[in-house]
Amino acid sequence: MSNDTLNGFSGPLAKAIEFIWREAELLDRKDYAQWSALWSEEGIYVVPIDAEGDDFAASLNYAFDDARMRALRIERLSAGFSPSAVDAARTVRTVSRFRLVEAAGDLVEVHSAQILYAYKRGVHTPFVADLEHRIRFAAEGPRLERKVVRLINAQDALGAIGFLL
């Protein structure tokens, strides 16, 4: 199967799906260095509390990370000094229901759904979210410009989300 066709999808959407699945795999393997390399320097990672809003800078978020904050989060998750890093949950993500929102030049935006199961100390915890990926397919390779993880229960009290969604 070529890079331009994937399970019935073709063109920019197929390339974006392959990228999104790769990102999910890196996160499940806790390969944060490779995950970090997927990002553009200007990229923003957001896990908002408000399910509807788009003004993330003026809103309360679980995460609103630019390159510096992503690097600090990765350091905390990788260093072994944080309790959430020492006893980190094992995760498995399934990403599906892909919808091409925009394909203009080298920029592709895809919305999808994610079911993530975290396993820690004998407990399985599901995290279900709508995802928004904005990916730039440049000469040096694809780079994430924005990822928004809209948890369906974001306004509930949530614990154990110390890992990257």
Summary of the structure (lengths in Angstrom):
residues: 165
radius of gyration: 15.7
end to end distance: 29.0
largest distance: 46.8
contacts: 467
relative contact order: 0.20
helix: 27%
strand: 45%
